[in-house]
Amino acid sequence: MRETLLGKAIKDLEEFEEPEFEVDPGLDMVEEEIKAAQRKFHLAGVRAKKERVLIAAEIAKLAMEDNLVDIAHKAASLAISEEWDPVKNTDLVIA
């Protein structure tokens, strides 16, 4: 059962597609508001990406505990696919 759940979780993480920023034309925003909205969207995207990395690292640990090597390899590969600043993101580097 654990193998099935971890496999589904890693598959969902692998298939995740980053959303793109879109401006709603009905909001009638000026350039400064659009830039602020872009920054907010970008920060939320980075935060979500960090969460996915931490989830993938946890899946890798759980899979290794049960000797599910294929799932552990997929999860670990996903967790290290991005480079992170070791000073700003120590939790991700440790994971």
ABEGO torsion letter per residue (X at the ends): XAAAAAAAAAAAAAABBBBBBBBBAAAGBBAAAAAAAAAAAAAAAAAAAAAAAAAAAAAAAAAAAAGBAAAAAAAAAAAAABBBBAAABAAAAAX
